[in-house]
Amino acid sequence: MRALRFSKPGEPLDVLRLDEVPTPEPGRGEVRVRITHRPINPSDLLTIRGVYPIQPSLPGSPGLEGVGVIDAVGEGVTTLTRGQRVISIAGLPGTWAEQLVIPAERALPVPDAVSDQVAAQVLVNPVTAWAMLHDELALAEGDWLLQTAASSTLGHLVIQLARHRRIRTINVVRRRAQVQSLLDAGGDAVVCTEDEPLVERVRAITGGKGVRGAIDAVSGPQAGEVARCLAPAGIMLTMGVLGGATLGPIDAGDLLFKSATIRGFWLTNWFMKQTPESVGRALTEVLTLLATGVMKPAVEAEYDLADFRAAIAHAERPGRNGKVLLKG
């Protein structure tokens, strides 16, 4: 089978290669999935660079997400059959290969109403949006939610889910060209930091009250401005480092006198602290939201595994309007 692999950490275009490797065989309690589609996520590229907390044994393949069809079933597996379309919820790298062996209980069947392109993206961005709005932020109908990097795939999903729950969104972007697309997508307000000061605009939008929740994927100096936008008892989740590995500076008074909270969010930790029943309910609800079109993760381009160089360059290009997928 074909597999994209790397033997040492480094820049993806320098260390990644397409290899022919033996086809794996499922053991007892396992299934083999013929992966057809997988997204290029920032976490995958960080894995190749050696700075993501979850690493494969090297040489190995990156990729935490993917959809495919079961083509072999190990001994003792009775709940799944060959030909079933599933996603991997194993949480281990390896989907950037044509075939992947996973425990049967970590293969989740996908409804027919969910396309391969959407199913390939279920585990990271849709579940992240759901977990943050459902579990991590205590938001009620009519509350304001601020998010940075709002033009990302995750940002669009947050807008869609927030509208479904009647939560109002303030969407922060750096470039003027991104404003109208976010308004068209259903964002209630957009702040372009290229043109206007963030804190003053948020105060004007919220009537001076601030936001009850904030999702910051940028960090760096902008994180301090986001913290200043919090309402009393507001919560800010930091879940990315696009603008730097440090936060702020953050004014202690914004936390002290508002009783505001800043904490990190990493989806892997969220999964680890949930019961299997809670994870099952979350995944079932997310799949329902995807099947009914409430959440619509976009795809901008698809590339064969052999064209990985062009695919990665495309995935790292600013201003995309959807995920880049690897097929084959």
Secondary structure, 3 states (H helix, E strand, C coil): CEEEEECCCCCHHHHCEEEECCCCCCCCCEEEEEEEEEECCHHHHHHHHCCCCCCCCCCECCCCCCEEEEEEECCCCCCCCCCCEEEECCCCCCCCECEEEEEHHHEEECCCCCCHHHHCCCCCHHHHHHHHHHHHCCCCCCCEEEECCCCCHHHHHHHHHHHHCCCEEEEEECCHHHHHHHHHCCCCEEEECCCCCHHHHHHHHCCCCCEEEEEECCCECHHHHHHHCEEEEEEEEECCCCCCCCECCCCHHHHHCCCCEEEECCHHHHHHHCCHHHHHHHHHHHHHHHHCCCCCCCEEEEEEHHHHHHHHHHHCCCCCCCEEEEEC
